[in-house]
Amino acid sequence: MVGLGDFASLTKEYVVVACMQEGPSYVAAFKKNSGELAWKQDRTFDVPKENEQSYTTPIVNIRNDKEEIIVLGADAITAHDSASGKEIWRWGTWNPNHKQQWWRLVPSPVIGDGIALVCAPKKAPVFAIKTDFTGTKQGTDGLVWETSKEPILTSDVPTPLFYQKKFFILSDLKKTLSRVDPKNGNIEWILELPGKYKWRSSPTGGDGKIYMMNHNGEVLVVSANNGKIIHLAKLGG
């Protein structure tokens, strides 16, 4: 059973889903033409119950012309071979010693310039992880940069965006949108979002613009180049 909020991803041959709710956690691939189960890979982690819960979508990453499935949940990010489901690498945890007992994950991972961007919840940092290793790493090993010194860069619900070779991080808790350099985490501009309503939808990029919607049905259009507001469309409550 796929957890509420999870979505499937497509490889060349399979539909891939992840079940990361309380209880057994796994990734499974189904053949596109028949729906037959191709493989199932269990994900085992020693974490508190709510920490197992993840509402993220598996992401397809191409490395050395091969497909990998990137999965975020249970305080760790893992990469799996798309043909077999076998785990290739793992990085985590960002919740050392299980200090946080209520630690569900909502934003999906985002891949750009060979970096996987992952968001810890509830005002915790954003982490940029290498995608070119094998085995298990944690701490600074495999970490490119993280945002504990820039607390404005955090996301509890929205999935960040990789667009025009930049990361765009929408903080629903800080009410800001930031453009970030993937290589070093430097903030290139920050936009304070208008109004009193929460901005929780994941940002979308197109035509040189970033699009977002808040809880009141207002769509904000922002320049991806300089962060200036272009238009605010009020769709109604």
C-alpha positions, 0 to 999 in steps of 0.5 A: 500500500502506498502511503498518503501523499506518495506518488509513483515515478517512471523508469524506462521499464517500471513504475516505482512506488515507495511505502514509508509509513509506520511498519514495514518500509519498502520500495517496489517496481511494477512492469509498465505493460502488465503491472506485474511486480518486478522487484521489492526492496525492503528499507530497514532503519532503527528509528522511532515510529513517526520518523519512519513516516515519509510522504516523499516521491521516489526520484529517478537519477541518471548516473553514468548513463544508468538509472538510479532510484533516490528515496528519502525517508526514515532519517536517511536518503538511499539510492537503488539500482533501477533494475533490481532495487538493490541499495547502492548508497545511503546517507544519514542520519540528520537526526542523531541519537533520535533526539527528535521523536516526531520527525516525519518527512514531506518534501521529496528529494531534488537532484541537480548538478550531481547533488541531491537536496533533502529537507529535514522537517520543522525548521531543521536544515536543508542538506546537499548530498553527493550522488557519486559514491557507494556504501554508507556515509553520514555526517560531513562524509558525503555532505556538500553543504548544509544550512544550519548557519542559514536558518532561513533556508528550511522547508517543512512541506514544499519540495524545492525546485531545480531550475535553470541550474539553480535550487529554489527553496520555499520555506513555508515556515519562514515565508521566504523563497530563496535562490541558491547555488547548488555547488556551495549553498550560497544564497543569491537572493531572498524574497519575503512572501506577501500576505498572511496565508501559508505558502506550502505548494511546491514551486514550479519553474517555467518561462524564466519564472517561478510559480507558487500558490498559497492556502487562499488560492493566490498564485504568485509569479516571480522572476527566476533571475532576480526574485522580483514579483511579476504578478499575484493572481487571486483565484478565490477561496 
